[in-house]
Amino acid sequence: MKPFTFNTSKSIRFGAGTLNDAGVIIKSAIGERVMLVTDPGLMSTGIVERMLGILKQAGITVILFNEVEADPPENVILKAVEIAKAEHVMGITGLGGGSSLDVAKLVALLVPSHETLKQAYGVGNAKGPRLPLVLVPTTAGTGSEVTPISIVTTGTNEKMGVVSPIILPDIAILDPELTLGLPPHITAATGIDAMVHAIEAYASINPNNNPISKILAVQALELMGKSILKAVNNGSDLDSRGDMLLGSMLAGQAFANSPVAAVHALAYPLGGHFHIPHGLSNALVLPHVLNFNIKTCPQPYAEIAAIPFPELAKLQGQARAEGFCEKLAQLSAECGLQQSLRQMNIPEEILPRLASDAMNQTRLLVNNPREITQADALSIYRAAF
């Protein structure tokens, strides 16, 4: 067996009602002066207010930063860093979706260290040290609470990543009750995003693709395959919400160590140029990237096809891989997600620019089972159009 490395968050606390223990957990992990990083949308749900009450009851002084934006730009991160420094916080807690968790990671990294955000971009460039870090996801999608990755929008439309085990949190608190009532469209987009993480982690040709990641990806697909439509159609179904949250985390652990590939590489320009939510961007290109891949590399997709879609077990080889692509597209439609770039009001004339931008995602493209040229990327975007 080839050598590999597997890293994940030091401690994971999962269970309905776990947020009630957050005060004790965070005070023990961080101390009595904490920055809480979240976004304006979550402020209106009552979750932030509840969290503030729990922390206050534990004797924690909270500095609230609630200005996180989707696809967070550099200036938001740097503003949070300056506030955290001025307030002499002892650690950072992120509460929300992937954007809030990603910002929290970078604030924890940049407050105590002398490195800049630009110096941290790339794989293994972040040096640390960092502040203590606790992450609390409120969506079942990114798996950011267990990944060493933070994505930032640089300039106007390009995304860059900070990838380093240093930004893995000390503790991830996963309470499926926090995802109850999440709107169907967000549930669907984040759910498909998490499934993409599992699929790409399993099929990745990264040298660090490993047995642990494959097992986690399989378990994630089993949980989410049986639960995503239930969660979309019934926002109060705690069992399906729990399956999705756990599945998302397992997929996060998988791709944190066996990195994702061309689906994400082609999704990023959609988010950068048109601010399409990341999960929906993945869903829009997923079947078309996989249809491209299975022409020469059907095996990994055939191996996992029947896990979320048991009816595909009767097929073999290429036919099963093709059925997998069809089922994923069908699932996305049944979840109520848009099915084409045209539906997102993306003009056809920008497709060559998207293809050019996608080729900048070399960190991801090298993991794809089939090599993708700029011409291939353009063909995939046209298929998705």
C-alpha positions as semicolon CSV with decimal commas, in nm:
position;residue;x (nm);y (nm);z (nm)
1;M;0,000;0,000;0,000
2;K;0,133;0,344;-0,093
3;P;0,211;0,594;0,187
4;F;-0,050;0,861;0,265
5;T;-0,131;1,130;0,520
6;F;-0,474;1,178;0,679
7;N;-0,554;1,491;0,881
8;T;-0,884;1,606;1,030
9;S;-1,020;1,822;1,311
10;K;-0,893;1,721;1,655
11;S;-1,237;1,675;1,810
12;I;-1,586;1,638;1,663
13;R;-1,900;1,679;1,873
14;F;-2,212;1,555;1,689
15;G;-2,571;1,530;1,805
16;A;-2,907;1,705;1,827
17;G;-2,888;1,970;2,098
18;T;-2,508;1,978;2,105
19;L;-2,513;2,356;2,072
20;N;-2,637;2,373;2,431
21;D;-2,290;2,257;2,538
22;A;-2,110;2,515;2,324
23;G;-2,039;2,750;2,614
24;V;-1,852;2,489;2,814
25;I;-1,676;2,354;2,504
26;I;-1,564;2,694;2,375
27;K;-1,457;2,828;2,715
28;S;-1,242;2,520;2,766
29;A;-1,093;2,534;2,415
30;I;-1,049;2,908;2,378
31;G;-1,102;3,101;2,700
32;E;-1,320;3,389;2,812
33;R;-1,277;3,636;2,523
34;V;-1,395;3,508;2,186
35;M;-1,471;3,653;1,844
36;L;-1,786;3,502;1,691
37;V;-1,773;3,513;1,310
38;T;-2,103;3,488;1,122
39;D;-2,310;3,652;0,848
40;P;-2,606;3,895;0,831
41;G;-2,847;3,630;0,701
42;L;-2,797;3,408;1,003
43;M;-2,867;3,703;1,234
44;S;-3,233;3,695;1,133
45;T;-3,282;3,327;1,221
46;G;-3,239;3,350;1,597
47;I;-2,943;3,111;1,592
48;V;-2,685;3,383;1,656
49;E;-2,889;3,527;1,941
50;R;-2,918;3,180;2,091
51;M;-2,544;3,126;2,056
52;L;-2,469;3,461;2,219
53;G;-2,690;3,367;2,513
54;I;-2,518;3,031;2,557
55;L;-2,173;3,190;2,551
56;K;-2,272;3,470;2,788
57;Q;-2,414;3,217;3,032
58;A;-2,075;3,043;3,030
59;G;-1,905;3,369;3,128
60;I;-1,758;3,437;2,783
61;T;-1,715;3,789;2,646
62;V;-1,811;3,783;2,278
63;I;-1,688;4,019;2,007
64;L;-1,940;3,971;1,727
65;F;-1,832;4,000;1,364
66;N;-2,138;3,951;1,145
67;E;-2,024;4,096;0,811
68;V;-1,929;3,778;0,625
69;E;-2,037;3,774;0,261
70;A;-2,091;3,479;0,030
71;D;-1,768;3,404;-0,158
72;P;-1,589;3,620;0,101
73;P;-1,358;3,887;-0,041
74;E;-1,020;3,969;0,108
75;N;-1,135;4,298;0,261
76;V;-1,394;4,124;0,482
77;I;-1,130;3,889;0,621
78;L;-0,882;4,170;0,682
79;K;-1,145;4,380;0,860
80;A;-1,227;4,093;1,095
81;V;-0,856;4,041;1,162
82;E;-0,808;4,406;1,260
83;I;-1,107;4,398;1,497
84;A;-0,987;4,072;1,655
85;K;-0,642;4,221;1,711
86;A;-0,781;4,542;1,860
87;E;-1,009;4,346;2,094
88;H;-0,731;4,109;2,204
89;V;-0,948;3,801;2,151
90;M;-0,823;3,467;2,278
91;G;-0,971;3,262;1,995
92;I;-1,224;3,242;1,714
93;T;-1,559;3,066;1,674
94;G;-1,720;3,040;1,330
95;L;-2,099;2,996;1,310
96;G;-2,280;2,954;0,979
97;G;-2,227;2,819;0,631
98;G;-1,900;2,759;0,452
99;S;-1,820;3,127;0,401
100;S;-1,839;3,209;0,772
101;L;-1,633;2,904;0,864
102;D;-1,370;2,986;0,601
103;V;-1,340;3,344;0,726
104;A;-1,310;3,222;1,086
105;K;-1,020;2,995;0,987
106;L;-0,826;3,277;0,828
107;V;-0,891;3,521;1,111
108;A;-0,756;3,261;1,354
109;L;-0,451;3,221;1,130
110;L;-0,370;3,587;1,065
111;V;-0,428;3,747;1,406
112;P;-0,125;3,599;1,590
113;S;0,109;3,545;1,294
114;H;0,326;3,783;1,095
115;E;0,228;3,642;0,756
116;T;-0,008;3,815;0,515
117;L;-0,309;3,666;0,344
118;K;-0,126;3,671;0,011
119;Q;0,165;3,480;0,163
120;A;-0,074;3,214;0,289
121;Y;-0,237;3,144;-0,049
122;G;-0,158;2,805;-0,199
123;V;-0,087;2,459;-0,062
124;G;0,124;2,440;0,253
125;N;0,222;2,807;0,256
126;A;0,040;2,906;0,578
127;K;0,292;2,890;0,861
128;G;0,097;2,994;1,169
129;P;0,072;2,994;1,460
130;R;-0,302;3,044;1,486
131;L;-0,553;3,120;1,759
132;P;-0,770;2,842;1,906
133;L;-1,056;2,770;1,665
134;V;-1,404;2,617;1,704
135;L;-1,641;2,583;1,408
136;V;-2,018;2,533;1,415
137;P;-2,181;2,465;1,074
138;T;-2,545;2,556;1,013
139;T;-2,564;2,403;0,663
140;A;-2,488;2,052;0,540
141;G;-2,264;2,119;0,245
142;T;-1,908;2,244;0,257
143;G;-1,768;2,025;0,534
144;S;-1,546;2,324;0,613
145;E;-1,552;2,229;0,981
146;V;-1,316;1,939;0,905
147;T;-1,113;2,068;0,610
148;P;-0,775;2,246;0,599
149;I;-0,905;2,472;0,322
150;S;-1,035;2,828;0,308
151;I;-1,153;2,987;-0,018
152;V;-1,121;3,363;-0,078
153;T;-1,241;3,584;-0,364
154;T;-0,948;3,794;-0,480
155;G;-0,992;4,105;-0,695
156;T;-1,332;4,092;-0,861
157;N;-1,387;3,738;-0,979
158;E;-1,103;3,496;-0,906
159;K;-1,093;3,253;-0,616
160;M;-0,780;3,150;-0,429
161;G;-0,736;2,889;-0,160
162;V;-0,538;2,868;0,161
163;V;-0,465;2,499;0,213
164;S;-0,283;2,393;0,528
165;P;-0,346;2,155;0,819
166;I;-0,272;2,452;1,044
167;I;-0,625;2,587;0,981
168;L;-0,800;2,264;1,077
169;P;-1,016;2,361;1,377
170;D;-0,957;2,233;1,726
171;I;-1,323;2,139;1,767
172;A;-1,618;2,101;1,528
173;I;-1,965;2,118;1,684
174;L;-2,233;1,962;1,465
175;D;-2,593;2,001;1,578
176;P;-2,849;1,893;1,315
177;E;-3,114;2,102;1,491
178;L;-2,937;2,411;1,353
179;T;-3,022;2,298;0,998
180;L;-3,395;2,249;1,063
181;G;-3,606;2,477;0,846
182;L;-3,324;2,557;0,606
183;P;-3,495;2,661;0,278
184;P;-3,533;2,383;0,018
185;H;-3,312;2,549;-0,243
186;I;-3,025;2,599;0,003
187;T;-3,071;2,245;0,136
188;A;-3,053;2,113;-0,220
189;A;-2,753;2,317;-0,334
190;T;-2,547;2,247;-0,023
191;G;-2,648;1,880;-0,031
192;I;-2,539;1,832;-0,391
193;D;-2,217;2,018;-0,304
194;A;-2,145;1,764;-0,030
195;M;-2,215;1,475;-0,266
196;V;-1,972;1,628;-0,516
197;H;-1,708;1,634;-0,242
198;A;-1,754;1,262;-0,184
199;I;-1,760;1,176;-0,555
200;E;-1,450;1,377;-0,642
201;A;-1,261;1,258;-0,336
202;Y;-1,327;0,895;-0,431
203;A;-1,224;0,942;-0,794
204;S;-0,933;1,182;-0,734
205;I;-0,597;1,083;-0,884
206;N;-0,414;1,290;-0,623
207;P;-0,117;1,091;-0,484
208;N;-0,275;1,117;-0,138
209;N;-0,600;0,944;-0,236
210;N;-0,622;0,686;0,039
211;P;-0,836;0,405;0,183
212;I;-0,970;0,621;0,468
213;S;-1,096;0,891;0,232
214;K;-1,257;0,629;0,008
215;I;-1,440;0,466;0,301
216;L;-1,561;0,805;0,425
217;A;-1,677;0,902;0,075
218;V;-1,875;0,581;0,042
219;Q;-2,042;0,630;0,381
220;A;-2,119;0,992;0,297
221;L;-2,287;0,896;-0,031
222;E;-2,492;0,628;0,143
223;L;-2,621;0,872;0,405
224;M;-2,691;1,157;0,166
225;G;-2,827;0,947;-0,118
226;K;-3,112;0,821;0,099
227;S;-3,180;1,153;0,273
228;I;-3,133;1,451;0,045
229;L;-3,481;1,451;-0,109
230;K;-3,640;1,399;0,233
231;A;-3,444;1,694;0,370
232;V;-3,537;1,914;0,075
233;N;-3,906;1,825;0,090
234;N;-3,943;1,829;0,470
235;G;-3,729;2,088;0,644
236;S;-3,832;1,962;0,990
237;D;-3,726;1,597;0,942
238;L;-3,449;1,573;1,202
239;D;-3,334;1,226;1,094
240;S;-3,271;1,330;0,734
241;R;-3,112;1,655;0,853
242;G;-2,880;1,454;1,076
243;D;-2,789;1,222;0,789
244;M;-2,709;1,519;0,566
245;L;-2,499;1,697;0,828
246;L;-2,302;1,384;0,912
247;G;-2,267;1,294;0,544
248;S;-2,141;1,642;0,466
249;M;-1,879;1,614;0,740
250;L;-1,764;1,270;0,624
251;A;-1,735;1,399;0,268
252;G;-1,538;1,694;0,403
253;Q;-1,295;1,462;0,577
254;A;-1,261;1,264;0,254
255;F;-1,181;1,552;0,021
256;A;-0,968;1,729;0,280
257;N;-0,720;1,446;0,226
258;S;-0,801;1,328;-0,127
259;P;-0,861;1,663;-0,299
260;V;-1,141;1,752;-0,537
261;A;-1,094;1,808;-0,907
262;A;-1,251;1,947;-1,225
263;V;-1,609;1,991;-1,102
264;H;-1,484;2,246;-0,850
265;A;-1,236;2,395;-1,097
266;L;-1,518;2,472;-1,342
267;A;-1,759;2,579;-1,068
268;Y;-1,531;2,848;-0,923
269;P;-1,548;3,086;-1,223
270;L;-1,928;3,073;-1,207
271;G;-1,918;3,189;-0,848
272;G;-1,646;3,444;-0,916
273;H;-1,814;3,612;-1,213
274;F;-2,182;3,571;-1,132
275;H;-2,190;3,512;-0,754
276;I;-2,378;3,187;-0,800
277;P;-2,377;2,996;-0,469
278;H;-2,097;2,744;-0,464
279;G;-2,319;2,439;-0,424
280;L;-2,536;2,539;-0,719
281;S;-2,226;2,610;-0,931
282;N;-2,110;2,254;-0,863
283;A;-2,453;2,113;-0,944
284;L;-2,465;2,296;-1,279
285;V;-2,140;2,145;-1,409
286;L;-2,136;1,811;-1,224
287;P;-2,306;1,579;-1,478
288;H;-2,119;1,735;-1,767
289;V;-1,774;1,700;-1,608
290;L;-1,853;1,340;-1,514
291;N;-1,980;1,264;-1,865
292;F;-1,645;1,391;-1,991
293;N;-1,449;1,184;-1,739
294;I;-1,628;0,854;-1,791
295;K;-1,537;0,846;-2,159
296;T;-1,190;0,726;-2,056
297;C;-1,214;0,667;-1,677
298;P;-1,548;0,504;-1,592
299;Q;-1,425;0,271;-1,316
300;P;-1,436;0,489;-1,002
301;Y;-1,780;0,619;-1,089
302;A;-1,910;0,270;-1,166
303;E;-1,777;0,155;-0,826
304;I;-1,980;0,411;-0,629
305;A;-2,285;0,451;-0,854
306;A;-2,508;0,203;-0,672
307;I;-2,436;0,347;-0,327
308;P;-2,666;0,651;-0,360
309;F;-2,868;0,487;-0,642
310;P;-2,917;0,115;-0,560
311;E;-3,115;0,054;-0,879
312;L;-2,791;0,097;-1,076
313;A;-2,650;-0,225;-0,927
314;K;-2,804;-0,422;-1,215
315;L;-2,576;-0,240;-1,462
316;Q;-2,205;-0,298;-1,516
317;G;-1,899;-0,096;-1,615
318;Q;-1,953;0,187;-1,862
319;A;-2,331;0,154;-1,850
320;R;-2,333;0,191;-1,472
321;A;-2,107;0,499;-1,489
322;E;-2,335;0,654;-1,752
323;G;-2,636;0,574;-1,538
324;F;-2,465;0,748;-1,246
325;C;-2,432;1,070;-1,448
326;E;-2,796;1,052;-1,551
327;K;-2,916;0,987;-1,196
328;L;-2,715;1,278;-1,057
329;A;-2,869;1,515;-1,312
330;Q;-3,215;1,375;-1,233
331;L;-3,155;1,415;-0,858
332;S;-3,051;1,777;-0,904
333;A;-3,370;1,846;-1,100
334;E;-3,587;1,667;-0,844
335;C;-3,430;1,885;-0,576
336;G;-3,554;2,191;-0,764
337;L;-3,215;2,327;-0,875
338;Q;-3,160;2,508;-1,202
339;Q;-3,026;2,280;-1,472
340;S;-2,841;2,506;-1,716
341;L;-2,618;2,810;-1,729
342;R;-2,882;2,971;-1,949
343;Q;-3,129;2,952;-1,663
344;M;-2,881;3,149;-1,452
345;N;-2,876;3,430;-1,712
346;I;-2,515;3,358;-1,803
347;P;-2,446;3,493;-2,154
348;E;-2,309;3,242;-2,402
349;E;-2,035;3,481;-2,515
350;I;-1,862;3,460;-2,174
351;L;-1,811;3,084;-2,192
352;P;-1,459;3,116;-2,340
353;R;-1,363;3,349;-2,052
354;L;-1,497;3,096;-1,802
355;A;-1,294;2,821;-1,967
356;S;-0,982;3,036;-1,953
357;D;-1,037;3,115;-1,585
358;A;-1,101;2,750;-1,502
359;M;-0,756;2,661;-1,633
360;N;-0,607;2,875;-1,355
361;Q;-0,734;2,621;-1,102
362;T;-0,431;2,399;-1,149
363;R;-0,444;2,291;-0,781
364;L;-0,770;2,112;-0,864
365;L;-0,734;2,012;-1,228
366;V;-0,431;1,792;-1,157
367;N;-0,657;1,565;-0,950
368;N;-0,906;1,497;-1,228
369;P;-0,914;1,139;-1,363
370;R;-0,900;1,271;-1,720
371;E;-0,682;1,560;-1,834
372;I;-0,881;1,871;-1,925
373;T;-0,761;2,127;-2,178
374;Q;-0,907;2,474;-2,221
375;A;-1,094;2,348;-2,527
376;D;-1,237;2,063;-2,317
377;A;-1,345;2,308;-2,048
378;L;-1,523;2,519;-2,308
379;S;-1,702;2,209;-2,443
380;I;-1,817;2,122;-2,091
381;Y;-1,949;2,473;-2,032
382;R;-2,132;2,457;-2,365
383;A;-2,286;2,125;-2,266
384;A;-2,399;2,288;-1,941
385;F;-2,533;2,594;-2,121
